[in-house]
Amino acid sequence: MHYLAYEIQSNLAAPMRALARRAVETADGWTMGTLDGWMGGLPAWRAMTAGWALLADTKLSHRRPPFGIDSVPVGRRQVAVREEAALTTPFGTLLRFAKEGAPTANGGEAPQPKVLVVAPLSGHFATLLRGTVRTLLREHDVYITDWHNARDVPLAAGRFGFDEYVEHLMTYLRHLGPNTHVVAVCQPCVQALVAVALMAEARDPAQPASLTLMAGPVDTRINPTEVNHLATERSIDWFERNLIATVPPCHPGAGRKVYPGYMQLMAFMAMNPDRHVKAHGDLFRHLANGDREKAQAVRVFYDEYFAVLDLTAEFYLETVQKVFQEAQLATGELTFRGQKVKPAAIRRTALLTVEGERDDICSMGQTVAAHDLCTGLKPYLKRHHLQADVGHYGVFNGRRWEGQIYPIVRNLILSAE
């Protein structure tokens, strides 16, 4: 019932937000017009307009924002980028960022290495990795797992749980073919490692050349974070009773059981409430002071942050239990469709793990644990990097990702080609 209540509340608030948006537009027109000399300079008027703007921006979005990557530098030239759906299922799209004029096998130059970026399925869209993709695109042929909002997937499409996620990754890798490189970010590091282990054991020719795991919960028993404590202090039955909802009739996925994206957003914000209160206070002051550039930077972040997607109930519950409560991969208990998962079977895929020193979501030690599981890999095929002075998002976005972490990822890919 709480999903329906959320929908009703959101719809009831829509007229108020629309009115606030209209008020901002009208106030901007007055301020830019003949009243600029006196009304635009009144602190009370600016504060009132800033308040309207905050109210107008309170709505959550349930649609994927655009990646907005129109071009990237390749060598000494800027090349256009277009998005292509390489493969699509009801639950996800293998999305390619095709570059106009990029080197190809028939063009006299060596093709750029293929990279599959495995995005989290944890309440936000794959666009959260926009910065990761933009950096990789300069020197690679980049694909990403663009997961669909579960509330838009009809019941007839069937279930999508932990095993189906892994199955999608293996399907994508087989579609891309040999010599593909995988970069998994956060939550799907476990599923990516499972997929590679299964393909290695089956001697699949499409098993990737390299696997980079960035800030992922391979073994959540190590240095548990607040996220880990929240997952373990309740039973899986409690999660099912209190957090799972039914998609209301007004959506294509009506009747599907989901973990709503708005609940995941509330959980994320509850972890750092002071940070979000301060950010919105700063936004109010920037708007009131007329500092549009600083205000826009905050708005861009929250436009992305407030774009949420629902997870299928089975994927959410199975991930909580298998990854965060029982650490089944680390303990050797994880199975895929009844088959025991054996990371020791990986012998050809080079492994890089990356962690952030100040990561409060996936702490130090949880990702590097993958090296202890991949006992079949020679030492020269393993590497770990601990990035000093970065939190979770700094591992795959921002200045240190671009300047210090990405070069290590690039070098691993080059060495494994």
N, C-alpha and C positions, 0 to 999 in steps of 0.2 A: 504493500500500500504506500510505502514512503516514496516510491518513484512517481506514482500518480499525484501524491501530495506536492512533490517537487514541481511537477509539470503545471499543476494548477497555480501554485504560488508564482512561478515564472511567468505564466500567461497573465495573471492578475496584475503583476508589476509592469508588464510591457507598456501599457498606456502612460504610466508615470515616467518610464525611461524615455519614451518617445517625446513626451512633453518637455522633459529636461533637455533632450537633444535639440528640440526646436528652440528652446529658450537660449541655448548656447549659440546657435546659429544666428538668432536675432540679435543677441548681445554683441556677437562678433561684428555683425553688420553695422550696428550703431557705433561701436568703438572705432571701426575703420572709417566711418563716415563723418558727418558734420559735427557729431557730438564728441569727437575724439579729444577736442580741446579741454573738455571738463569732465564728462562722465567717465571716459576711459582712464582718467587719472585718479578717480576716487577709490581708495583702498577697499571700502565696503562693497562697491560695485564689482571690483575685480574678485573679491573673496566670494561674493554671491555667484558669479559666473563660474568660478572654479568649483564651487559646490555642485552646481548643476552638471558640470562636465563629469565629475566623479560619479554622480548618480546615473548619468547616461551610459557610463562604461561598466556598470555592475553586472551585466548579463553574461552568462557563460555561453560559449559556442560549442556545438556538437558536430561541426564540420571541419575537415582538415584545412588549415591555412595553406596558402600557396608556399612552395619552397622559395620561389622568387629568385632562382639562380638563372639569370638570363645569359650570362657570359662569364668566362674565366680566362685568366692568362695561361697560355700554353707556349712555353719558350718566350719569344720576344713579341708574340702577337696575342691579341684578344680574340677568342673564338666564341661563337654563339652556342648556347646550350638549349636543348629542348628535351622535354620529358616524354619517354616512350614506355608504354606498358608491354613488357617483354612476355609476361605470363600472368594470368589473372584467375583467381578462384573466388568463391563467395566471401572468403575471409581475408584475403590479402592479394596485393599486386606486387609482382616483381618489377619494380620501376627502374628504368635506365635513364641516366642523364647523358644523352647522346650529344657529342660535341661535333659541330660542323667543321670538317676539314681536319679532324684528328687523324693521326697515323693509323693506317690499316695494313692488313697483311698483304694486300695487293697494291698498296700505294708506294712501294719502294722503301718504306721505313718499317721498323719493327712495331707491331701494335702495342699500345700501352697495356700494362698488366690489368687484368680484370679483378675488381674488388667487389665483394658482396658485403655491404654494411647491414648487420643484423640489428634492427631497432627494437627497443623494449616494447612490450605490450603491457603497459602498466598505468593506463589512465590518460596518457597523452599521445598525440600523433607522432609519426616518424619525423615530422618537421622540426621536432626538438633537436634533431641532429643536423640541422641545416649547416651549421658552422663546420661540423665534421666532414660533411659531404663536400662543401665548397673547397676546403683545403685539399682533400684527397683528389678532387677533380683535376687539379693542375697537371698531375702526372699519371693519372690512372683512368681506366674505363670503369665508371662507378655505377653500381646497382644498389638498391636498398629494398628492404622488406617494408612495404607500405601497408600496414595492417588496417583493416576496415573496422568501422564502428559496429560493434555487435548488435546494437539496437536497429541497425539498418539491414541486417542479414535475416532473411525469412527462416522460419522454423524448418522448412523443407530442406534447407541446406545441410541439416544434420548437426552433429556436435563438433566442438572445437576445443579439445583439451590439451594437456601437456604433450601427449604422443602425436596429436595432429599438428602441433606447432613444429615438433621435430621433423615430422614427415614433410611439412612444407619446405623446411630448410634443405632437406635431401633432394626434394623435387627441383628446387631452384638451382642447386649445385649441379644436378645432372643436366638441367637445361643449359647452364652456362658452360659445362664441359670441363675437361682437365685444365690444370694450371690456373685455377681461380684462387683468390686469396680472400679469407674471411676476416672481417673486423666486427666483433660482437661487443656491444656496449651495454653495460649494467646487467639487468635481470636476465637477458637471454644468453649470457655467457655459459650457463649450465646447458641450455638446449643446444647451443652451437657445439659445445664439447661432446655432447651425447651424439649428435648427428655425425660428427667427424669420426667418433669411435665406432659407430655402427657401420659407416661406409668403409673404414679401414679393415674391420673384421671381415666384411664381405668382399674385400679387395676390389672395391668399386673404382673404376678408372677415373671417376669424377671427384674422388676425395681431394680436398683442396691442397694447394702447395704450402700454404701457411695459414695459421690461425692466431689472431690477436684477440686476447680477452682483456677488456678494459673495465676495471672497477665492477667486477661481477661476483655474485655470491656463490662461489664454488663450494666453500665450506663455511657455513654461517656459525659454526661452533667456535670459531676463532675470533677473539676480540669482539664479541657481540655488541651491536649498536642498539640504539633505541628502537629502530625498525625491527631488529631481530627479537628484542624483548617483547614488543607488542605482538609479534607473531606467535611467540611460544607461551605467553601467559594465559592464553585462551585455547580451548579445544577447537578442533576443526568444526564440530557441531555448532559451537557458538558463532563462528564466522558465518556458517550457512544460515543460521536462524536470524542473525542480526544485520548482515551486510548484503545478502543476496535479495534482489528484487525482480519483479516481472515487468518487462517492457510494456508500456501502456498501448492501447489499441491504435493510437494515432501514428504509429511508426511501422515501417516495413517488417521489423522483427517482433511485432506484437506477440506476446505470449512467451518469448524467450527469457530464460532465467539469466540474469546478468549481475555483475558487480558494477554498479554505475560509476561512470567517470567522475561525477560530482562528489561522490563519497571519497574517492581516492584523492581528489583535490583537497577536500576538507582535511583528510589525514595528513597530507603533505604540509598544508598551511599550519596545522596544529603543532607540527614539529618545531616550527620557527615563527611563532606568532609575532614576536617583537619585530622581526625583520620585515614582515609584510605590513604591519602597522606603520613602521617608519617609512617604508617605501611609498605608501599612499599619503602619508603626511608630507613627504618630500614632493610628491606629485601635486598635491594641493598648493603648496608654496610656489612651485615652479609656475603653475597656471596663474596663480594670483599675482605673481611678479612679472608675468609676461615672458618668462623664459621658455619659449616654445621648443627649443632644441632639447633642453634637458627633460622637459615634460614628455616629449615624443619618445625619448629613449626609454623612459619608465613604461609608457603606454605600449610600446612595441613588445617589451618583455611580457607584460601581463596579457596582451592580446594572445600571445602564444601560450602562456601559462593557463589561461582561462578557456582554452580550446581543449575539451575533454572527450574521450571516447570510452564506451563501455566495454568491459571484458566479458566473455561468456563465463557463466558461473563455474562450469567444469574446469576451465583453464585457471581461473583465479584460485579455486579451492585446491586443485591438484598442485599448483605451484606453491601455495602457502604450506601445504603438508609436506610435499616431497623435497622442496628446496629449503624453506625457512624453518620448519619445525623439526624435520627428521634428517636433513642433510644426506639424503639417500645416495647421491652420487659419491660423496666423500666416504661414506661408510661401506660402499660396495653393494648396497641393497637395491639400487635403482634398476628398473626393468623397462623395456620398450616392447609393448605388445607381448609380454611374457618372456622376452629374451633379456638376459642379464647384460647390462651395459658394461663394457670393459675398455676403459681409457688406455690400458696397457697395450691394446691392439694397435694403437697409433704408432707408426714407425717412420712414415715418410713426411708427415706434415710438420713443418717448423712451428714452434710455439713461442709466442711472446705474451707475457702478462704485464699489465700496467696498473699501478695503484697510486692513489693520491694520499699524501701524508696526513691531510686534515679531512679526509672523507668521513662524514658522519652517517652515511647511508650504507656504504660497503667498506668496512674498515681494513686497515693493513693486515695482510695475512690471508684474507678470505679468497683472493683471486690467485695469488701465487701458489696456493694449495694445489692448483692444477698440475704443477710440475711433479708433485709427489704421486699423483695418480697416473701420469703418463710415463710409466717406467720403461716402456719400449722405445722411447726416444733417446738417441745418443745425446750426450751433453752439448755438442756443438749445434744441435737443433733446438736448444732451449735458451730463453733469455727472459730476465725479469727487469722491469724498470720501476723504481719508486720515485715519483715526482715530488720534490720538496715543495711545501707551502701551497698546496692546492687542495680544494675540497672536491666533492663528487663531480660537479659539472665542469670544473676546471681541467679534469682529465681529458675531456673530449671537446671542449669549447674554449675559445679565448686565446690570450697571448701565449701562455705556456704550452698549450696544446700545439699551436702553430709553430712556435719557435724551438721547443725542446722535446716534446713527445712525438710529434709527427715525423721528424727526421729519423727517429728510431724505428717507427712503423714502416716508413718508406725503405729504409735500409734492409729491414727483415724481408720485405717483399722482393726487393731486388736480388738479395742473396738466395732466395728460394725459387727464383724464376728458372 
